[in-house]
Amino acid sequence: MKQLARSFLSNIFTLLLAFALAVLIWVNALRVEDPNRLEILAVPIVFTGIPDNSIRLNAAAAPETVQVKFEGPDSIIAQTTADDFTATVDLSVIPFNEETSVPVIVQTNVDQIALLTQSPEQITVQLEQLVTRDIPVILDIRGDVARGHLQGTPLIDPESITVAGPASSVESLDFARATVFLNNDKEDIVSSRQPIFYDQQGRVASVRGLNLSVEEVNITIPVTESAFYTEKPIDVDVVGSPAPGYRVLDIRVNPLSVGLRGLPTQLEQLDRVQTEPIDITGLTENYRQQVTLVLPDNITHDEGEEIFVEIDIAPFSTTDTYNPIITVQGLDRDFTAVVEPESVRVVLFGPLPVLEAMLDEEVSVSVDLFGLITGTYSLEPDVSFPDRGVELRSIQPSQVTVMITRLLTITNELTATAPITETGSLDSLNSISRSDGRPNEPPSSDLAAFLPDFLENVWSEWVTARRSATAVPPTTWLKQDPS
């Protein structure tokens, strides 16, 4: 029996050993086919247990994720994401207004994964209680209303601003100030202002990150006239007329109205007030002067307030027509010119007195022929007139025709140097010289054919010179080379 028991135990031990070896071999086989691998993931941190009416300070500076390093089979790691992990920070037991280090608890729902390390393991947080306060708004009025006016009791809407936020920031606030500037206002002032907050030490305090019930406040400041004061517009009393040819362009008074003091019954009867009479008879220039007002008895205006009147006077503008003879400029002395037409129609625009005083001789028209040779040209004439505020409106015609010809001269008179006989001879033509002194050779040996053409040219040039603006003496064109 004992021997049988020993045999049974020996077999059981052998069976267990064989099973363990089989499992070990199976595990090793799995590791060869699906080895372990390390992986790192960023897991978002979730804050839990935050008390009511509290806020986490410096939340922007705290890390938002924790780096988790873990290990597991490659097939499992390949399917693992950050959603398979949780990283929580419990804030339910930390005190207010103190920086406290709290552990970050990382867990996973995957059994075959082993968590190795995490970073960070703890984070520093600070909780602060949320509070709400009403901060009063103080109105700061600078400047004054207009003279003769009264400033009423200002109205602020709302009179306080509700501020919500961390206790350390809200409790330090003392008041908010809204500033309004007055500049001699005569009517009610209605405006919106963004107040500036101040702390308990009177320094400007930041409200960034705090919740405000309103960003701006509405301010109303009533402004009324005093019982014995009113303001009336000013009329300028102008008599007479400017000089002939001149007119009044504009009349201005500065200021446009004036404050008056007196009995209410008298002030109510006044619609406007007038200046003393201003005589502009015969004026040709602008009028600038300080004036006085014509006021009823027992009514005065503010002392020291000066009233100025400005009257702009300008001449009438019109047009006038001139017909000057065209003159020639820049023409070489060996040429002559004929201009068609001889005169042009010039229209000038400007002040009437200036045009009436302008003489016909002061308006001139010319054409510049500098560098031009014989031929016919169409040129634009130049108009000259005094610079007295006058401008050129038109010139008709806008272009003129200029014919330029050469002047012909003969060195000696025909009757003295080249007597013509019935037979004639070429020797007689040798006495005809060019303008430079060299003998002129006739273009043909036939005198009878040469002489008529020559005399015809001489006659044509003489007639042209007679027609030009400046006549040329015969002694000049008779000296020209006939060629």
ChimeraX attribute file (.defattr): number of C-alpha atoms within 10 A of each C-alpha:
attribute: neighborCount
match mode: 1-to-1
recipient: residues
	/A:1	6
	/A:2	7
	/A:3	7
	/A:4	9
	/A:5	10
	/A:6	11
	/A:7	11
	/A:8	12
	/A:9	11
	/A:10	11
	/A:11	12
	/A:12	12
	/A:13	11
	/A:14	12
	/A:15	12
	/A:16	11
	/A:17	12
	/A:18	12
	/A:19	12
	/A:20	12
	/A:21	12
	/A:22	12
	/A:23	12
	/A:24	12
	/A:25	12
	/A:26	12
	/A:27	12
	/A:28	13
	/A:29	12
	/A:30	12
	/A:31	13
	/A:32	10
	/A:33	12
	/A:34	14
	/A:35	13
	/A:36	15
	/A:37	15
	/A:38	15
	/A:39	15
	/A:40	14
	/A:41	16
	/A:42	17
	/A:43	21
	/A:44	17
	/A:45	17
	/A:46	14
	/A:47	15
	/A:48	11
	/A:49	11
	/A:50	16
	/A:51	16
	/A:52	8
	/A:53	11
	/A:54	16
	/A:55	18
	/A:56	20
	/A:57	16
	/A:58	11
	/A:59	12
	/A:60	8
	/A:61	9
	/A:62	12
	/A:63	12
	/A:64	13
	/A:65	15
	/A:66	23
	/A:67	17
	/A:68	22
	/A:69	16
	/A:70	17
	/A:71	17
	/A:72	21
	/A:73	18
	/A:74	17
	/A:75	13
	/A:76	16
	/A:77	18
	/A:78	11
	/A:79	8
	/A:80	16
	/A:81	11
	/A:82	14
	/A:83	10
	/A:84	12
	/A:85	18
	/A:86	17
	/A:87	21
	/A:88	19
	/A:89	19
	/A:90	15
	/A:91	19
	/A:92	11
	/A:93	10
	/A:94	18
	/A:95	12
	/A:96	15
	/A:97	16
	/A:98	12
	/A:99	14
	/A:100	16
	/A:101	13
	/A:102	17
	/A:103	16
	/A:104	21
	/A:105	16
	/A:106	19
	/A:107	13
	/A:108	15
	/A:109	10
	/A:110	13
	/A:111	8
	/A:112	12
	/A:113	18
	/A:114	14
	/A:115	16
	/A:116	12
	/A:117	13
	/A:118	19
	/A:119	13
	/A:120	13
	/A:121	15
	/A:122	15
	/A:123	16
	/A:124	14
	/A:125	20
	/A:126	18
	/A:127	22
	/A:128	19
	/A:129	17
	/A:130	17
	/A:131	16
	/A:132	16
	/A:133	16
	/A:134	17
	/A:135	19
	/A:136	17
	/A:137	21
	/A:138	16
	/A:139	17
	/A:140	10
	/A:141	13
	/A:142	11
	/A:143	11
	/A:144	15
	/A:145	21
	/A:146	18
	/A:147	16
	/A:148	18
	/A:149	22
	/A:150	18
	/A:151	19
	/A:152	12
	/A:153	10
	/A:154	14
	/A:155	14
	/A:156	17
	/A:157	13
	/A:158	15
	/A:159	16
	/A:160	18
	/A:161	21
	/A:162	14
	/A:163	21
	/A:164	20
	/A:165	23
	/A:166	22
	/A:167	17
	/A:168	13
	/A:169	19
	/A:170	21
	/A:171	16
	/A:172	13
	/A:173	24
	/A:174	18
	/A:175	21
	/A:176	21
	/A:177	15
	/A:178	20
	/A:179	14
	/A:180	18
	/A:181	13
	/A:182	14
	/A:183	11
	/A:184	12
	/A:185	18
	/A:186	20
	/A:187	16
	/A:188	14
	/A:189	17
	/A:190	13
	/A:191	11
	/A:192	15
	/A:193	14
	/A:194	14
	/A:195	19
	/A:196	17
	/A:197	20
	/A:198	19
	/A:199	17
	/A:200	12
	/A:201	10
	/A:202	11
	/A:203	11
	/A:204	14
	/A:205	18
	/A:206	13
	/A:207	17
	/A:208	9
	/A:209	10
	/A:210	14
	/A:211	14
	/A:212	18
	/A:213	13
	/A:214	13
	/A:215	11
	/A:216	16
	/A:217	18
	/A:218	15
	/A:219	20
	/A:220	17
	/A:221	18
	/A:222	15
	/A:223	19
	/A:224	16
	/A:225	17
	/A:226	14
	/A:227	13
	/A:228	16
	/A:229	20
	/A:230	20
	/A:231	21
	/A:232	15
	/A:233	15
	/A:234	19
	/A:235	17
	/A:236	19
	/A:237	14
	/A:238	15
	/A:239	11
	/A:240	12
	/A:241	14
	/A:242	19
	/A:243	17
	/A:244	14
	/A:245	16
	/A:246	20
	/A:247	16
	/A:248	18
	/A:249	11
	/A:250	11
	/A:251	14
	/A:252	14
	/A:253	18
	/A:254	13
	/A:255	13
	/A:256	12
	/A:257	15
	/A:258	20
	/A:259	18
	/A:260	19
	/A:261	19
	/A:262	18
	/A:263	13
	/A:264	13
	/A:265	9
	/A:266	14
	/A:267	18
	/A:268	10
	/A:269	8
	/A:270	14
	/A:271	10
	/A:272	12
	/A:273	20
	/A:274	14
	/A:275	19
	/A:276	15
	/A:277	15
	/A:278	16
	/A:279	13
	/A:280	19
	/A:281	13
	/A:282	12
	/A:283	18
	/A:284	18
	/A:285	16
	/A:286	14
	/A:287	14
	/A:288	12
	/A:289	10
	/A:290	11
	/A:291	16
	/A:292	13
	/A:293	18
	/A:294	13
	/A:295	15
	/A:296	12
	/A:297	8
	/A:298	9
	/A:299	14
	/A:300	16
	/A:301	16
	/A:302	13
	/A:303	7
	/A:304	6
	/A:305	9
	/A:306	12
	/A:307	18
	/A:308	15
	/A:309	18
	/A:310	16
	/A:311	20
	/A:312	15
	/A:313	20
	/A:314	19
	/A:315	20
	/A:316	14
	/A:317	15
	/A:318	16
	/A:319	15
	/A:320	14
	/A:321	15
	/A:322	18
	/A:323	17
	/A:324	19
	/A:325	17
	/A:326	21
	/A:327	17
	/A:328	21
	/A:329	11
	/A:330	11
	/A:331	17
	/A:332	14
	/A:333	8
	/A:334	14
	/A:335	15
	/A:336	24
	/A:337	24
	/A:338	20
	/A:339	23
	/A:340	14
	/A:341	13
	/A:342	16
	/A:343	18
	/A:344	22
	/A:345	15
	/A:346	21
	/A:347	16
	/A:348	18
	/A:349	18
	/A:350	19
	/A:351	19
	/A:352	18
	/A:353	16
	/A:354	17
	/A:355	19
	/A:356	11
	/A:357	8
	/A:358	14
	/A:359	10
	/A:360	12
	/A:361	9
	/A:362	11
	/A:363	17
	/A:364	19
	/A:365	20
	/A:366	17
	/A:367	20
	/A:368	15
	/A:369	17
	/A:370	11
	/A:371	8
	/A:372	14
	/A:373	17
	/A:374	13
	/A:375	11
	/A:376	15
	/A:377	16
	/A:378	13
	/A:379	15
	/A:380	15
	/A:381	21
	/A:382	15
	/A:383	16
	/A:384	12
	/A:385	17
	/A:386	11
	/A:387	7
	/A:388	11
	/A:389	10
	/A:390	18
	/A:391	15
	/A:392	14
	/A:393	13
	/A:394	13
	/A:395	20
	/A:396	13
	/A:397	13
	/A:398	14
	/A:399	17
	/A:400	19
	/A:401	15
	/A:402	21
	/A:403	15
	/A:404	20
	/A:405	18
	/A:406	19
	/A:407	22
	/A:408	24
	/A:409	22
	/A:410	22
	/A:411	20
	/A:412	16
	/A:413	14
	/A:414	13
	/A:415	8
	/A:416	8
	/A:417	15
	/A:418	17
	/A:419	13
	/A:420	14
	/A:421	8
	/A:422	6
	/A:423	7
	/A:424	14
	/A:425	16
	/A:426	13
	/A:427	10
	/A:428	14
	/A:429	19
	/A:430	15
	/A:431	20
	/A:432	25
	/A:433	21
	/A:434	19
	/A:435	17
	/A:436	11
	/A:437	10
	/A:438	12
	/A:439	14
	/A:440	17
	/A:441	17
	/A:442	16
	/A:443	10
	/A:444	10
	/A:445	11
	/A:446	12
	/A:447	17
	/A:448	13
	/A:449	11
	/A:450	13
	/A:451	14
	/A:452	11
	/A:453	12
	/A:454	12
	/A:455	11
	/A:456	11
	/A:457	15
	/A:458	19
	/A:459	12
	/A:460	11
	/A:461	20
	/A:462	19
	/A:463	12
	/A:464	18
	/A:465	22
	/A:466	14
	/A:467	15
	/A:468	15
	/A:469	16
	/A:470	13
	/A:471	13
	/A:472	17
	/A:473	11
	/A:474	14
	/A:475	13
	/A:476	14
	/A:477	20
	/A:478	21
	/A:479	20
	/A:480	22
	/A:481	20
	/A:482	20
	/A:483	12
